[in-house]
């Protein structure tokens, strides 16, 4: 019984035991036993057997320790050593890696559409100009191709002349020119005649929906004259689209087309060339996109055309004169504008419908739809102020008066807002009701920096229904004049590596401030090796100039200059001496400008100015040659006796309202290029011949504003500081410059609260 139980237990594992035993048996039979040599003294750590003399016997086998016999040595072939001389590797100059200027170039990204207009010598100044004015600002690149041209080329047009009036030759040269200059830059090429009106936005939308790798010839299909030629070509009057792939396929055979194909029309010649060598016919529809066109009748009025095909047309032909071209453009622009407004209304309605199911309900939809939400103040000091007004009065005046007359642009603004409100109300309630304004009861407005100008109007209205009954009601409306027409202006490329030439005018009254100026400038510029050159301009009056050999009023300053040049050997501080009864910025700059190259960047400074590297970098970035001049507004510190009356002076002054203000009445500092100054000065020369006093009546700021076409950039500059000092205004200057100087002097005394406190203390002292 026990034996049967044991057998039942061993039966499942019996095959395993038999398999293991058989494996051990076979492994023992496969081992090759090798007799070891008895005279081996040592075995290397890595399995290398060594003889008594230490010679190398051989590598260890997998199943043995040694393969040698007793005392026997294997004969080894003698290999004499070979000396290889050392040759240093020559350092080759690594090839300079060429990187494209633009990412799009490196990635092979091309523009979408190129437009070529076939014109002629007789029509380029009429129809050609009209085409350029109607599509030039909608498309990136429009090139006009002509056989010959007049001496005077219309302004703002890119014209390519082939030198021959033959139509076939011009078309051949046009395709060749496109292949040589634009084939790598664009995906689609649109060609049209100058008597064809093109709806530019629709052409762009069409190519935006087509695959760029298609071999496509698209336009108005026409059969060849006579019907002998199989296929269809695109009629040139309605224009046609050529894909980049098609032109590349045609490129090797273009010369064959010129020599072999005879035709009277240039569009037929191109069509036969494309059919013969690219095996492609003109199509009107492709990938669900249709090329719409319309044939214009003689003396047709676009506003009276009610054809669906006309409304959807991409091109219209023929256009007889420029006036008709402009009428067509006006008509199609109005159509596109109406479509845009309809899309805006649909989007606004969709936003309102979706906002109903939002978490906050209708509150989640901003009003007006698409305009930024109102500004939310974080503290009570940030709450925006509402100004009250009526149709004649405004109750917040610039001079602080409680009430003043509504005039000028403010009055026009209020009238426009009321008119707009009435128009929107009548649009909403017509034809059931007609509303007429009786009077403005209350008006409120505020400027929201995130939205624009907001208005709240309480209007008393006369309401008339369809039966003629009327009554007077009061209606409150809200309006927003948004901050629209915002655009990004591309600026030319500038760097911070430009050297700045600092011009420092010094008069007799400025001598005491030069020492402090040089100390600050040496720390910020000399010790940091700033890329700037400081030039002193010593201004003598006639009497001081006569005594310069006996008593030079600027001798102490010149000695200081020598000291700094000795302290900083790499620094040279040039100086220029001039004589003048009435110091004028323009007269001095005329002298300095002639002594410097045209690409010099000037900074006109004052002895009271603290110049830092941070400001010099902004001077470089904000002054753009042939584009912009920079007039910084420095931070002017108040009179310390007033600002810190009966208080200890702080060790370091900071940009806080108690310490000073940005002096908007000062125009003494300026950054500009010498070439811009010379060009502006040249435009001013004719007025100077008539009135020489204009040189003394204007400063450099007024000169750039009145006589240059440059951007005059004026902005607060936190890195440009001036310490307080009493400023003497020269009465010989013009009245405007003198008044600005007086205003700057008064503003730099102290804030209104500080001056009021000082007057209060004086009155209290007098009363006691």
C-alpha positions in Angstrom: 0.0 0.0 0.0 2.8 2.3 1.0 4.7 1.4 -2.1 1.8 2.2 -4.4 1.4 5.6 -2.7 5.1 6.3 -3.2 4.8 5.3 -6.9 1.8 7.6 -7.4 3.8 10.5 -5.8 6.9 10.0 -7.9 5.1 9.4 -11.2 4.6 13.1 -12.0 8.3 14.0 -11.4 9.8 10.9 -12.9 10.5 12.3 -16.3 12.2 15.3 -14.7 14.5 13.1 -12.7 15.4 11.0 -15.7 16.1 14.1 -17.8 18.5 15.6 -15.2 20.4 12.3 -14.8 20.7 11.9 -18.6 22.0 15.5 -18.8 24.8 14.9 -16.2 25.8 11.7 -18.0 26.2 13.3 -21.4 28.1 16.3 -19.9 30.7 14.0 -18.3 31.2 12.1 -21.5 31.9 15.4 -23.4 34.8 16.6 -21.1 38.3 16.1 -22.6 40.7 15.3 -19.8 44.3 16.7 -20.3 47.3 15.8 -18.2 48.9 18.9 -16.7 52.6 19.5 -16.8 54.3 19.2 -13.5 57.0 21.8 -14.0 54.7 24.8 -14.4 55.5 27.1 -11.5 52.9 29.7 -11.8 49.7 30.7 -13.5 49.0 34.4 -14.3 46.1 36.2 -12.7 44.3 36.4 -16.1 44.8 32.8 -17.2 48.2 33.1 -18.9 50.6 30.2 -18.1 54.3 31.1 -17.5 57.4 28.7 -17.8 60.3 28.7 -15.4 62.1 31.3 -17.4 59.0 33.4 -17.5 58.4 33.0 -21.2 54.9 33.3 -22.5 53.4 29.8 -23.2 50.0 30.6 -24.6 46.5 31.6 -23.8 44.4 29.4 -21.5 42.0 27.0 -23.3 38.4 26.7 -22.1 38.8 23.2 -20.7 42.5 23.1 -19.8 45.2 24.9 -17.9 48.2 24.4 -20.1 48.9 22.9 -23.5 52.7 22.5 -23.2 54.7 19.2 -22.7 57.4 18.5 -20.0 60.3 20.9 -20.4 59.7 21.6 -24.1 59.7 25.1 -25.4 58.0 26.1 -28.6 60.2 27.8 -31.1 59.1 31.4 -31.7 59.8 33.5 -34.8 62.0 36.5 -34.1 60.2 39.8 -34.8 62.7 42.8 -34.7 61.2 46.0 -33.3 60.3 48.7 -35.8 60.5 52.4 -34.9 57.7 54.6 -36.3 58.7 58.3 -36.2 56.2 60.7 -34.7 54.6 63.1 -37.1 52.4 65.8 -35.5 49.0 66.1 -37.1 48.5 69.3 -39.0 45.8 71.6 -37.6 43.5 72.4 -40.5 41.3 75.4 -40.3 37.7 74.2 -39.8 35.3 75.2 -42.5 33.1 78.1 -41.5 29.5 76.9 -41.1 27.2 78.9 -43.3 23.9 79.6 -41.7 21.1 81.3 -43.5 20.0 84.7 -42.4 16.4 83.6 -42.0 15.0 80.5 -40.5 12.5 80.2 -43.4 15.5 80.0 -45.8 17.3 77.3 -43.9 14.1 75.2 -43.6 13.1 75.7 -47.2 9.9 77.6 -46.4 8.6 79.5 -49.4 6.2 82.4 -49.8 2.8 81.5 -51.1 2.0 83.7 -54.1 4.0 85.7 -56.7 2.1 88.1 -59.0 3.3 89.1 -62.4 1.5 91.8 -64.5 2.0 91.9 -68.3 2.0 95.6 -69.3 3.4 97.8 -72.1 5.0 101.1 -72.6 1.7 102.8 -73.5 -0.3 101.5 -70.5 2.1 101.3 -67.7 1.5 104.8 -66.5 -2.3 104.4 -66.7 -3.7 100.9 -66.3 -0.4 99.7 -64.7 -0.6 102.3 -62.0 -4.3 101.5 -61.4 -3.4 97.8 -61.0 -0.6 98.6 -58.6 -2.9 100.8 -56.5 -5.6 98.2 -56.2 -3.6 95.1 -55.5 -0.2 96.3 -54.4 -1.0 96.7 -50.7 -2.8 93.3 -50.6 0.0 91.2 -52.0 3.6 90.7 -51.0 5.3 90.9 -54.4 3.9 92.4 -57.6 6.3 92.7 -60.6 5.3 94.4 -63.8 6.8 93.0 -67.0 7.1 95.2 -70.1 8.9 95.2 -73.4 10.1 98.8 -73.3 9.3 101.6 -70.9 9.3 105.4 -70.7 12.2 107.3 -69.0 10.1 108.0 -66.0 9.0 104.9 -64.0 5.9 105.2 -61.8 6.8 105.5 -58.2 6.5 102.5 -56.0 6.4 99.9 -58.8 8.8 97.0 -59.5 9.2 97.1 -63.3 11.2 94.5 -65.4 12.0 95.6 -69.0 12.8 92.9 -71.6 13.8 95.4 -74.4 11.4 94.1 -77.1 7.7 94.7 -77.8 7.1 91.3 -79.4 4.4 89.6 -77.2 5.8 86.0 -77.6 9.3 87.2 -76.8 8.1 89.1 -73.7 6.2 86.0 -72.4 9.2 83.8 -73.0 11.5 86.3 -71.1 8.9 86.7 -68.3 8.8 82.9 -67.7 12.6 82.8 -67.9 13.0 85.7 -65.4 10.6 84.0 -63.0 12.5 80.7 -63.2 15.8 82.5 -62.6 14.8 84.8 -59.8 11.7 83.6 -58.0 11.2 79.9 -58.5 12.9 79.0 -55.2 10.9 81.6 -53.2 7.3 81.0 -54.2 4.8 78.1 -54.5 2.3 79.7 -56.9 2.7 82.2 -59.7 -0.2 84.3 -60.9 0.1 86.1 -64.3 -2.4 88.6 -65.6 -2.6 91.6 -68.0 -2.9 95.2 -66.9 -6.4 95.4 -68.3 -7.6 92.8 -65.8 -9.0 93.6 -62.4 -7.8 91.1 -59.8 -9.5 90.6 -56.4 -6.3 90.1 -54.5 -7.7 88.6 -51.3 -9.7 85.9 -53.3 -6.6 84.9 -55.2 -4.7 84.5 -52.0 -7.6 82.5 -50.5 -7.6 80.2 -53.6 -3.9 79.3 -53.5 -4.3 78.8 -49.8 -6.6 75.8 -50.4 -4.5 74.2 -53.1 -1.7 71.6 -52.6 1.6 73.2 -53.4 3.1 70.1 -55.0 0.5 69.8 -57.8 1.3 70.3 -61.4 -1.5 72.8 -62.1 -2.4 75.2 -64.9 -5.6 77.0 -63.8 -7.6 79.7 -65.3 -10.3 80.3 -68.0 -10.0 77.3 -70.4 -10.1 78.2 -74.1 -9.8 76.1 -77.3 -7.0 76.9 -79.7 -7.9 78.8 -82.8 -8.7 76.5 -85.7 -9.2 73.5 -83.4 -6.1 71.7 -84.8 -4.4 71.6 -81.4 -5.7 69.2 -78.8 -6.2 70.5 -75.3 -7.0 73.8 -73.8 -5.0 76.9 -72.8 -5.8 79.5 -70.2 -7.0 82.8 -71.6 -4.7 85.6 -70.6 -7.4 88.2 -70.1 -8.7 86.5 -67.0 -5.3 85.6 -65.7 -4.0 82.2 -64.7 -2.2 80.3 -62.0 1.0 78.3 -62.5 2.3 76.0 -59.9 6.0 75.8 -59.0 6.0 72.1 -59.9 4.7 72.9 -63.4 7.3 75.6 -64.1 10.1 73.3 -62.9 8.8 70.6 -65.3 8.7 73.2 -68.1 12.1 74.7 -67.4 14.3 72.3 -69.5 12.1 72.7 -72.6 11.6 76.5 -72.5 14.1 77.1 -75.3 12.5 74.5 -77.4 9.1 76.3 -77.0 10.6 79.5 -78.2 12.2 78.0 -81.3 9.5 75.4 -82.3 6.1 77.0 -81.4 4.7 79.7 -83.6 1.7 81.7 -82.4 0.1 85.1 -82.6 -1.0 85.3 -79.0 1.3 85.0 -75.9 -1.3 83.1 -73.9 -1.8 80.5 -76.7 2.0 80.1 -77.0 2.4 79.4 -73.3 -0.6 77.0 -73.4 0.9 75.0 -76.3 4.3 74.9 -74.5 2.7 73.6 -71.3 0.6 71.0 -73.2 3.5 69.7 -75.4 6.2 69.5 -72.7 4.3 69.3 -69.4 1.3 67.3 -70.7 -1.0 69.6 -68.7 -4.2 71.3 -69.8 -5.8 74.4 -68.4 -8.5 73.6 -65.8 -11.2 75.8 -64.3 -11.8 73.6 -61.2 -9.3 71.6 -59.1 -9.6 69.9 -55.7 -13.0 71.4 -55.1 -11.7 75.0 -55.8 -13.1 77.0 -58.7 -11.4 79.8 -60.7 -14.2 82.3 -61.0 -14.0 85.1 -63.7 -16.3 87.6 -65.4 -16.3 89.3 -68.7 -17.1 93.0 -68.4 -19.3 94.7 -70.9 -18.5 98.1 -72.4 -19.6 101.0 -70.2 -20.8 98.7 -67.5 -21.4 100.1 -64.0 -20.1 97.7 -61.3 -22.6 98.9 -58.8 -25.5 97.8 -61.0 -24.1 94.3 -61.8 -26.3 91.7 -60.1 -24.8 88.6 -61.6 -23.8 85.8 -59.1 -20.8 85.0 -61.3 -19.7 88.7 -61.1 -20.1 88.8 -57.3 -17.9 85.7 -56.9 -15.3 86.7 -59.6 -11.6 86.5 -58.9 -10.8 88.5 -62.0 -12.8 90.8 -64.3 -11.8 91.6 -67.9 -11.6 93.8 -69.9 -11.1 97.0 -68.0 -11.0 100.0 -70.3 -9.6 102.8 -68.2 -8.2 103.4 -64.7 -11.4 105.0 -63.5 -13.3 101.7 -64.2 -10.5 99.8 -62.4 -11.0 102.0 -59.3 -14.8 101.6 -59.4 -14.4 97.8 -59.6 -12.1 97.8 -56.6 -14.5 100.0 -54.6 -17.4 97.6 -55.4 -15.5 94.4 -54.5 -14.1 96.0 -51.4 -17.6 96.9 -50.2 -18.7 93.2 -50.8 -15.8 91.9 -48.8 -16.4 94.4 -46.0 -20.1 93.4 -45.8 -19.0 89.7 -45.6 -16.6 90.6 -42.8 -19.3 92.4 -40.8 -21.6 89.5 -41.3 -19.0 87.0 -40.0 -18.3 89.3 -37.0 -22.0 89.3 -36.1 -22.2 85.6 -36.5 -19.3 85.1 -34.2 -20.7 87.5 -31.6 -24.0 85.7 -31.6 -22.2 82.4 -31.3 -20.2 83.7 -28.3 -23.4 84.9 -26.6 -25.1 81.6 -27.2 -22.2 79.6 -25.8 -21.8 81.9 -22.8 -25.3 81.0 -21.6 -24.2 77.4 -20.7 -20.9 78.6 -19.1 -20.3 78.5 -15.4 -20.8 82.2 -14.9 -23.7 82.4 -17.4 -24.0 85.6 -19.5 -21.4 87.3 -17.2 -18.7 85.2 -18.9 -19.3 87.0 -22.2 -17.5 90.3 -22.3 -19.1 93.5 -23.5 -18.6 94.5 -26.3 -17.8 91.0 -27.6 -14.2 90.8 -28.6 -13.0 93.8 -26.6 -10.7 93.4 -23.6 -12.4 93.2 -20.2 -12.5 96.4 -18.0 -9.6 97.2 -15.9 -9.8 95.8 -12.4 -8.0 98.0 -9.7 -6.0 96.2 -7.1 -6.0 99.1 -4.6 -8.2 102.1 -4.0 -5.5 104.3 -5.6 -5.9 102.5 -8.9 -9.6 103.2 -9.3 -10.3 104.9 -12.6 -12.1 108.2 -12.4 -15.3 109.0 -14.3 -15.6 112.6 -15.6 -19.0 114.2 -15.7 -20.0 116.3 -18.8 -23.0 117.8 -20.5 -23.3 119.0 -24.1 -21.7 122.4 -23.2 -19.7 121.9 -20.0 -17.1 119.4 -18.6 -16.6 119.2 -14.9 -12.9 118.1 -14.8 -10.5 120.6 -16.2 -6.8 120.5 -16.9 -6.1 123.6 -14.8 -7.9 122.2 -11.8 -11.0 124.4 -12.2 -14.3 122.7 -11.2 -16.0 123.5 -14.5 -15.0 124.7 -17.9 -16.5 125.0 -21.4 -16.5 122.0 -23.6 -14.6 122.9 -26.8 -12.3 121.6 -29.5 -11.8 117.9 -29.9 -13.7 117.3 -26.6 -16.8 118.8 -28.0 -16.5 116.9 -31.2 -16.0 113.7 -29.2 -19.2 114.2 -27.2 -21.2 115.1 -30.3 -19.9 112.0 -32.1 -20.8 109.7 -29.2 -24.3 111.1 -29.0 -24.8 110.7 -32.7 -23.5 107.1 -32.6 -25.8 106.3 -29.7 -28.9 107.6 -31.5 -27.9 105.6 -34.7 -27.5 102.4 -32.8 -30.8 102.9 -30.9 -32.8 103.5 -34.1 -31.1 100.5 -35.8 -32.3 98.4 -32.9 -35.9 99.6 -32.6 -36.8 100.3 -36.3 -39.3 100.1 -37.9 -41.5 99.7 -34.8 -40.2 102.9 -33.1 -38.4 106.0 -34.2 -36.3 107.8 -31.6 -35.3 111.5 -31.6 -32.9 113.1 -29.2 -34.2 115.9 -27.0 -31.3 116.5 -24.7 -28.4 114.9 -22.9 -29.3 114.7 -19.2 -26.0 113.2 -17.8 -22.8 112.1 -19.4 -19.9 110.2 -17.9 -16.6 109.1 -19.5 -13.4 107.5 -18.4 -10.3 106.2 -20.1 -9.6 102.6 -19.6 -6.0 101.7 -20.7 -7.0 98.1 -21.5 -10.1 99.0 -23.6 -10.3 102.6 -24.6 -12.7 105.4 -23.8 -15.9 104.3 -22.1 -19.1 106.4 -22.0 -22.3 106.3 -20.1 -25.1 108.6 -21.4 -28.5 109.4 -19.9 -30.6 110.6 -22.9 -34.0 112.2 -23.0 -35.7 110.9 -26.1 -38.9 111.4 -28.1 -40.3 108.0 -29.1 -42.7 107.9 -32.1 -44.5 104.7 -33.0 -45.9 103.6 -36.4 -49.2 105.2 -35.7 -47.6 108.6 -35.1 -48.1 108.7 -31.3 -45.1 110.0 -29.3 -44.0 110.3 -25.8 -40.8 111.4 -24.0 -38.7 108.7 -22.2 -35.2 108.6 -20.5 -32.8 106.0 -21.8 -29.3 105.0 -20.4 -26.8 103.7 -22.9 -23.2 102.5 -22.6 -20.6 103.0 -25.4 -16.9 102.1 -25.8 -14.5 103.7 -28.2 -11.9 100.9 -28.4 -8.2 101.3 -28.9 -8.2 100.2 -32.5 -5.9 100.5 -35.6 -3.0 99.3 -33.5 -0.1 98.0 -35.7 3.4 96.7 -35.1 5.9 99.0 -36.9 9.0 97.1 -38.1 12.2 98.8 -36.9 15.6 98.6 -38.6 18.3 96.4 -37.1 20.5 98.1 -34.5 23.2 96.9 -32.1 24.8 98.0 -28.9 28.3 98.0 -30.4 28.1 101.5 -31.9 30.6 104.0 -30.5 28.9 107.0 -28.9 30.5 110.5 -29.3 29.5 112.5 -26.2 29.5 116.2 -26.8 29.7 118.3 -23.6 29.1 122.0 -24.0 30.7 124.1 -21.2 30.2 127.8 -20.4 31.6 130.0 -17.7 28.6 129.2 -15.5 29.2 125.4 -15.9 32.8 125.4 -14.6 32.0 124.4 -11.1 30.1 121.2 -12.2 32.7 119.7 -14.5 34.8 118.1 -11.7 31.8 116.2 -10.4 30.8 115.2 -13.9 34.2 113.8 -14.7 34.3 111.8 -11.4 31.0 110.1 -12.3 31.9 109.6 -15.9 35.3 108.1 -15.1 33.7 105.5 -12.8 31.0 104.6 -15.4 32.9 104.8 -18.6 36.7 105.0 -18.2 37.0 102.2 -15.7 34.6 99.9 -17.6 36.2 100.7 -21.0 32.9 101.9 -22.4 32.8 102.3 -26.2 32.4 106.1 -26.0 34.4 109.2 -26.7 33.9 112.3 -24.5 34.5 115.7 -26.3 34.4 119.0 -24.5 33.0 122.1 -26.2 34.3 125.2 -24.5 32.1 128.2 -25.3 33.8 131.6 -24.9 32.1 135.0 -25.3 34.0 137.6 -27.4 35.6 139.3 -24.4 36.7 135.9 -22.8 38.1 134.8 -26.2 40.4 137.9 -26.4 41.9 137.2 -23.0 42.4 133.4 -23.5 46.2 133.7 -23.7 46.4 135.8 -20.4 43.5 134.4 -18.5 41.9 131.2 -19.8 38.6 130.7 -17.9 38.8 127.0 -18.7 42.4 126.3 -17.8 41.4 124.4 -14.6 39.2 122.1 -16.6 41.9 121.5 -19.2 44.2 120.6 -16.3 41.7 118.1 -15.1 41.4 116.6 -18.5 45.2 116.1 -18.6 45.0 114.4 -15.2 42.4 111.9 -16.3 44.3 111.2 -19.5 47.4 110.5 -17.4 45.4 108.3 -15.0 43.8 106.3 -17.8 46.5 106.0 -20.6 44.1 104.4 -23.1 41.7 107.4 -22.8 41.9 110.6 -24.9 39.6 113.5 -24.2 39.5 116.0 -27.1 38.2 119.5 -26.7 37.0 122.2 -29.1 36.9 125.9 -28.4 34.3 128.2 -30.0 33.4 131.9 -29.7 29.8 133.1 -29.6 27.7 135.9 -28.1 24.5 133.8 -28.0 25.1 130.1 -27.5 23.0 128.1 -30.1 22.9 124.3 -30.3 22.6 124.4 -34.1 25.6 126.7 -34.6 27.8 124.5 -32.3 26.6 121.3 -34.0 27.5 122.8 -37.4 31.1 123.0 -36.2 31.2 119.6 -34.6 29.4 117.9 -37.5 32.2 118.9 -40.0 34.8 117.3 -37.8 33.3 113.8 -37.6 32.3 111.2 -40.2 28.7 110.9 -41.4 28.1 107.6 -39.5 29.0 109.2 -36.1 26.5 108.7 -33.3 26.3 111.9 -31.2 24.9 112.4 -27.7 24.5 116.0 -26.6 24.9 116.1 -22.8 25.1 118.7 -20.0 27.6 119.0 -17.2 24.8 118.3 -14.6 24.0 114.9 -16.3 25.1 111.6 -14.7 25.8 109.3 -17.7 25.7 105.5 -17.2 26.4 102.5 -19.4 22.7 101.6 -19.2 21.7 104.9 -20.8 24.4 104.7 -23.5 23.0 101.4 -24.6 19.5 102.8 -24.9 21.0 105.8 -26.8 22.4 103.3 -29.3 19.2 101.3 -29.5 16.8 104.3 -29.9 18.9 106.2 -32.4 18.5 104.6 -35.8 20.3 106.0 -38.8 18.0 107.5 -41.5 15.0 106.5 -39.3 14.8 107.9 -35.8 16.4 110.4 -33.4 16.1 110.1 -29.6 15.5 112.9 -27.1 15.5 111.4 -23.6 13.6 113.0 -20.7 16.0 113.0 -17.7 15.0 112.6 -14.1 15.5 116.0 -12.4 16.1 116.0 -8.6 14.4 118.7 -6.5 16.1 121.4 -4.5 17.2 119.4 -1.4 16.5 122.4 0.8 12.8 122.2 -0.2 12.4 118.5 -0.8 14.1 117.6 2.6 13.2 120.6 4.6 14.1 120.1 8.3 15.0 116.5 7.4 18.4 114.7 7.0 19.5 114.2 3.4 19.4 110.5 2.3 22.7 108.9 1.5 21.4 107.8 -1.9 18.7 109.4 -4.0 16.1 107.2 -5.7 13.5 107.6 -8.3 10.6 108.5 -6.1 8.1 111.3 -6.4 9.4 113.0 -3.3 12.9 113.2 -4.8 12.2 114.7 -8.2 10.4 114.4 -11.5 11.0 113.7 -15.2 11.6 117.1 -16.7 9.4 117.3 -19.8 10.4 120.9 -20.3 14.0 120.2 -21.0 15.2 119.3 -24.5 19.0 119.7 -24.0 20.0 116.0 -24.2 19.7 114.3 -27.7 21.0 111.2 -29.5 21.2 111.3 -33.3 23.5 110.3 -36.2 25.6 112.9 -38.0 24.1 111.9 -41.4 20.6 112.6 -40.1 21.7 116.0 -38.8 23.4 116.9 -42.0 20.4 116.0 -44.1 18.0 117.9 -41.9 20.4 120.9 -41.8 20.4 120.9 -45.6 16.6 121.1 -45.8 16.8 124.0 -43.4 19.3 126.0 -45.4 16.7 127.8 -47.7 14.9 129.2 -44.7 18.2 130.2 -43.1 19.1 132.3 -46.2 15.8 134.2 -45.8 16.1 134.6 -42.0 19.5 134.0 -40.2 17.9 134.5 -36.8 16.3 131.1 -37.2 19.5 129.5 -36.1 19.1 131.1 -32.7 15.4 130.8 -32.4 15.4 127.0 -32.9 17.1 124.2 -31.0 18.0 120.8 -32.3 14.7 119.3 -31.2 12.7 121.9 -33.1 14.9 121.5 -36.2 14.3 117.7 -36.4 10.6 118.2 -35.8 10.1 120.8 -38.5 12.6 119.9 -41.2 13.2 116.1 -41.0 11.0 113.2 -42.0 12.5 111.1 -39.2 10.7 109.6 -36.2 11.4 111.9 -33.2 11.3 109.5 -30.3 10.9 111.2 -26.9 10.7 109.1 -23.8 11.4 109.2 -20.1 14.9 107.8 -19.3 15.3 106.4 -15.7 19.1 106.0 -16.2 19.7 109.7 -16.9 19.8 111.8 -13.8 20.4 115.5 -13.1 21.2 116.9 -9.7 19.6 120.2 -8.7 21.3 123.5 -9.5 20.0 126.9 -10.2 19.7 127.4 -14.0 20.2 130.7 -15.6 18.0 131.1 -18.7 19.5 133.1 -21.6 17.1 135.9 -22.7 18.8 136.1 -26.1 17.3 132.8 -27.1 13.8 132.6 -28.7 10.8 133.2 -26.6 9.7 129.5 -26.8 13.1 128.2 -25.7 13.4 130.8 -23.0 9.9 129.9 -21.6 10.8 126.2 -21.6 13.9 127.0 -19.6 12.0 129.0 -17.1 9.4 126.3 -16.7 12.1 123.7 -16.2 13.7 125.8 -13.5 10.4 126.3 -11.7 9.5 122.6 -11.8 12.8 121.5 -10.4 12.3 123.5 -7.2 10.0 120.9 -5.5 6.7 119.3 -5.7 3.4 121.2 -5.1 2.9 119.6 -1.7 6.5 120.4 -0.6 6.2 124.0 -1.7 2.8 124.4 -0.1 4.2 123.0 3.2 7.1 125.5 3.0 4.7 128.4 2.5 2.5 127.2 5.3 5.4 127.1 7.7 6.4 130.6 6.6 2.9 132.0 7.1 2.7 130.3 10.5 6.0 131.9 11.5 4.9 135.3 10.3 1.6 135.1 12.2 3.4 134.3 15.5 
